[in-house]
Amino acid sequence: MESRPINVFLLDDEFPLDDEFRRNGVYNSAISTEDLYHLAVNFDWGSLSDLQQLIKKIVTSEACKMGNINLVGFSTPTQALSEIAKGIMFPNVIIYDWEYLNAPIYSDNAKSWLLELLKNSNAFIFVYSKKSEDISRLLNGKEFMEFSNNFQLFHKGGKREASFSSEEFIHQYIISAASRSGEVSINDIPIQFTQNQYLETAADLLYLQRILGKEYVLDELKKINFFIDAASVEKILNDSEGFILYNEEKKVLFSPLENFDEEKIKPYIKLSYLDVVKQFKISKLEDTLERGFLFI
Amino acid sequence: MAALDQNHILVLSPLINPFDRSPTKKLATHLLKGETHNDEFLESIHDGINNHNPQPYYELTVEELNTNRVAEGSKFFPKCYLWVIDDTSIKIILESTPNTKRGEELPNKPFVCHTNITGCKPAYIGGELHFCENGIMYVNFSSDRYGRPETQEKKQMAIQYMRDVGYNAVITPDFF
């Protein structure tokens, strides 16, 4: 397994209060992986049970056991900003809770802290909120435009049919960032994922879902015993019997589902979905099907 | 300044719902959460009836135009704008405008789409466009929601309307 140690900052002001931890000042600075796990297994997290499960999954993952994930908790964003400013530890991933008791929704504080984190780190930030509907307008604003590839809003406990829940998506992102392989899950179904030449991260399974349909991919996952590697991706793509038209002279891919003028797209050859993914990328296959045609 | 007049409307009609012209997608099954609303983007949606340049305004360099084959019908995402002609005028938005709600469903595409311009309401026609430093606005009809017009006449009328508004618009080739 390739080693890619990453630091994951978890920012939340609602960590359960352990009296001993409080006496020892644990909440006043970076909370270690071990201490977070202690809180996750010994306390009731109430409405944050999804976050509790996420911590358990991360800490018990192979990648974390091998030292490739350093999960650190902070009770406030200012603690994390201070840690970054000191140059002691730089986050690769930040899970940013938007509901601070002293900074209600729409408060300038929560917004400015997030902007500071975006400006002062190269981390990918999951903005994690119970009220994601309310804050999306703020995050779509001009101030955040330059950082739009560096953060993602997720609803706490968010579920989507036959796809990653919010916590499942964050989990797979962290596992994929820290290791070439590991166990992820979709709708509580565990999937063993190994990075391959077709899918760089487990999130790329979403490409397969959009190309082939969610139900189809779930059915195929059953056939391959929920084990994703290069061979199983090839099987899934080949089983679909899907194909694309390719005009090599013009270097354009065409979806056969569109009503093109035959004369305009000739000469073309048929490429299977697998051939398209091999020669180009899975994102190109998805773009072709979405746009109808794609210049390569 | 120009709203659609009867000549434009006669050719561009009828108003269509999203995906009405798509051979594979349907409104009931293919719209995601985050693709149906426009209230969050009203400040970013430029109404071509008022003036010529949307904000932010990015022009392709001629080199970008050629390298990315925009004049042939391709796109250059960082400077690509989405456009729709609705029941009154042309509306334009930078495609890279963040849409975090859509990003929850499509993590690799946390940006606006054509139905974020219209709020999922009917429109006549839509596509993509690029402004270029050579003074030309390159227009295509790539939109699975409002594009793929049935006739060349409709394409020409959409371009004519853009010119009536004041844009130096030209059609890029397509394969339909």
Interface residues (C-beta under 8 A of the other chain):
Chain A: V127 S132 E133 S136 R137 L139 N140 F144 M145 S148 Q152 L153 F154 H155 G158 R160 S163 S166 F169 A203 L206 Y207 R210 V252 F254 L257 E258 N259 F260 D261 K264 I265 S283 E290 R291 G292 F293 L294 F295
Chain B: P23 T24 D39 E40 F41 R69 E72 G73 S74 S96 T97 P98 N99 T100 K101 G103 E104 E105 L106 P107 N108 P110 F111 S142 D144 R148 D174 F175 F176
